[in-house]
């Protein structure tokens, strides 16, 4: 049991497990965002029709990328909201099929999405997966995915 606990804590500390794996969504103290900070989609663009798998590239202006659990002013990491509205911005970002965490500092991902329309939105979170204050999020875009 000790080795399992130690392995879990090590993976959590490295940001390999999202905070939701250990905690439920709770109201949290937000880390300040940089004035004028923005997240956006490099690709795909709103209205695009793409063939899967879909490569999604994240853009960021005015702040830096740092892995989860690494606390550095002016930094955070990406979260992709898939086919869902923004979560409660005063709480830890949920971890589920609609709230994808990129706590290793990733700036792109390849997704296998079912054919059809999908909405995507970026939400930047701090070292503890909490949206900054003010929150830094993109416009929601809609894409159409064709069969692979």
C-alpha positions, 0 to 999 in steps of 0.5 A: 500500500505504501508504494501505491501511495508513494507512486500516486503522490509522485505522479500527482506532484509531477502533474501527471495526474490532474488535481481532480484525481485527488480533489473534488472541484472546490472554490479556490483562490485564483492566481492573478493573470497578466493584463491583456493575456489571451488564449486562442486556437492556432488551428483549427479555426471556427467553422473549419471542416476537418478530417480526424484525427484532429490536431488542435494547436493552442496559442497564448499571448502575455503569459507563459507555460508551466506544468501543473504543480509548478508555481511561477508568477504569470504562468499556467497551462491549457485546458480544452473544453470539449462540447461543453460550456465553461465551468464555474470559474471560481472553482478547480477545473473539473477532470472529465471527458469534456474538460481536458487537462494539459498539465505537462505544458502541452501546446497541441494535441491530436484528438479522435473525435466522432464525425459531426459538429463539436465545440472547443474552447480553451481555458488557462489554469494555474498550477492547481488547475484553477482559472486565473483572475481575471479568467483567461479563456478563448472564444468557443469555436465550432468545427465539423469532423469528417470520418477518418 
